[in-house]
Amino acid sequence: MELPTAEGTPQALSQWQGQWRIINYWATWCPPCREEMPEFSRLQKEYRAKGVQFIGIALDSSENVAAFSQATPAAYPLLVASPSAIRNLKALGNEQGALPYTLIIDPKGTVRETRLGSLSAAELRTMLP
């Protein structure tokens, strides 16, 4: 699957295969989503060398994501959801499409954890290598 950045640059999710992936579905209008993002940025910097990649997938417009990332830069890619990404969200256990929703995927591609609602840095540290 490919998803665009807010600027429209396509990014293949396969580029992060073989790494731990923390995929966070979020939106600019979601207060808990915005609150956890600074912690995710700190963890991205801390765990990058251990093969961990955070990826934000926004259920929002490109314009909103671009404005948000100007004001609040993230240390990881922020992509804009396509209809197929929204279908995947539901197929991965989030039938309601509620946010935030986070998946932890191991290097072999196995979903190790899903979380509907906020996820703290302390909780994430217990789940990461």
Disulfide bonds with the S-S distance in Angstrom:
Cys30-Cys33 2.32
